[in-house]
Amino acid sequence: MRFTLIDRLVEWHPQKSLKAVKYLTLGEEYLADHFPKFPVMPGVLMLQALVEASSWLWRISTDFESSLIVLREVKSVKYGTFMEPGKILELDVEWIREQEGRVTFKGKGNIEAGAVTVQAQFVLEAKNIKGSEVLTESENWVAEKNHNLKNHWRERFHWLSRGAKLSN
């Protein structure tokens, strides 16, 4: 991903739940095209913010064991009120179940006094970059790439989680 929609991780309980926030500013580049006279956060980006929050919950719960977390399925997406610049999107995600290497999450995005902007259920899968069965020079590149990605996520986590309520 070339940008991050989550601005702060607020609180989490491994393999249970996570709270995060997104501050929407008028400076977000996509708002210039997403209704220039009535800028609102696109629904697909609100959904992506829920997926990102769930990815963080998975990373925290597994001690950053996987370098990639991918979206496999989305169900029951519902949109509510518009998300306008100057508002804060409060994201709440729940770990529902783990099955066959995939985790089902339920998420909801709210603004001011609980007005729902987005809610959905979705399935994520964690992966590492894989090379061939035969150890080659490129295999070393794959291992290095996995290591670098995991470190990248740990560094991001450090910045996003400052001041958060820690829980086990």
N, C-alpha and C positions, 0 to 999 in steps of 0.2 A: 504494500500500500504506500502511496506517495504522500499521504497526509493522515493525520490522526483526528478523529472526531471527539474523542474523550479528552477533556481538559483536566479532570481530577478524579482520582479514585478516593471515595469518601470512607467506605467501610466494607469489610468482607468477612465471611465465615467460610473457610475452605469446604468445598463440595456441598455448600448450602446456598449462599446468596452473596450478592455484591451490589453496592450502591456506587454510582458514579455521576458526574455532571458534565454537561456541555454548555458553555456560554456562547450564545449566538450573537455575533457582532455584525454590523453592517459591512465591515471590511471583508467578510467571507466572499471570495471571488465568485462563487456560483450564484450568489444572490443577484448579481447584475443581470443574469439571464433568466433566473427563475422568478418571473413576474416583476420586471423592473419597477413598475408603479405600485406593486404590492408584494415586496420581497418576503418570502417565507422559505423555511428550510424544506427541501424536497422530502417527500415521504420515504423514498428509498434511502436517503441519508439518515433519517431518523431510525429506520430499520437497521442500517449499517452500524449506527451507534450502539444499538442493543447487542448486535453480534460482537462488536468490539468489546463491550463490557463483559459479555459471556466468555470471550476468549481470555480476558484477563483473569476471570474467576478460574478457568481451567489451568492457566499457567501457574497461578498462585497455588492451586490445589495439588499440582503435580511437581512442584519445585522446578518449573521451567524445563521439563523433561523433553518436550518436543519443540522443534524449531518453527514449524508451521501449524496453523490451525485453520481449517477450511470449512466453509459453509456447505452442508450436504443437502439440506431440505428446509423449507419454510412452510409453516402451516398457520392457518387462522389469523392472518394479518388483519388488523382493524385500525383505522385511522380516526382520530377525533379532531380536536381543535388545531388551528394553525400555530406554527412555531415561528414567531416574528423576531427580528433583531432586537436585542436588549433583554431578551428573556433567557431564563436558565432552564434547560431540559434536564430533569432529574430522572436518572435511569436506574431501575431496579430489575435485577435478573435473579432467577432461581435455578438451581441445578435440580432437575427433575429425576432423571435416571441415566445410568450408564449401561450400555448394552453393546456387545460386540465391537468394542473400541470406539464407540460413538457416544456422545452425551446429548441428551435432550434438555433444552433450556426453555424457560418461559420468561418473557420480559415485558416491561411496561415503561413507557416514557410519560412523564407528567410535567406540567408547568403550573405555576401559581395555584395554590389551594387545591391541588390534586386534579386539575383538568387534564384528561388523558389526551395525548397527542398520537401515540402509537402503542400497540400491544401485539404480541405475536408469540408463537411457539416455533422453535427451530432446532435443528440437529447439526452439531459440529463434529468434526473428526480431526484428531491430531496426527501429524506426520512429521517425519524427518526426511530430508533430502537423501535419496538412495543412489548408490552407484551400482556397479556390476558385482557379481559374485567373486570375480577374480580381482585381487588387489593390484591396482595399477597406479600410475602417477596421478591419474584423474581421481582415483579413490581418495587420495590425500586431499585433493581440492574439495571433494564432497564433505569429508570430515571437518575440514577447516571452515567451510561455509556453514555447516550445522552449528559448529562452535561459535562462530561470529554472530549468527542469528540469535542464538540463545543469549549471548552477552548483550546484544542489542536490546532484546526484550527486558533483560534484567536492568539495564541502564534506564530505559524508558519507565519501567516500574518505579525505580528510585525517584524519578522526577514527578510522576503522576500521583504517587502515594504519600508525598510529604504532608504531614499533618493529619493523616487518616487515623481512624479508630482501628487499631489492630485487634484481631481476634483469631483464636484457633478453634 
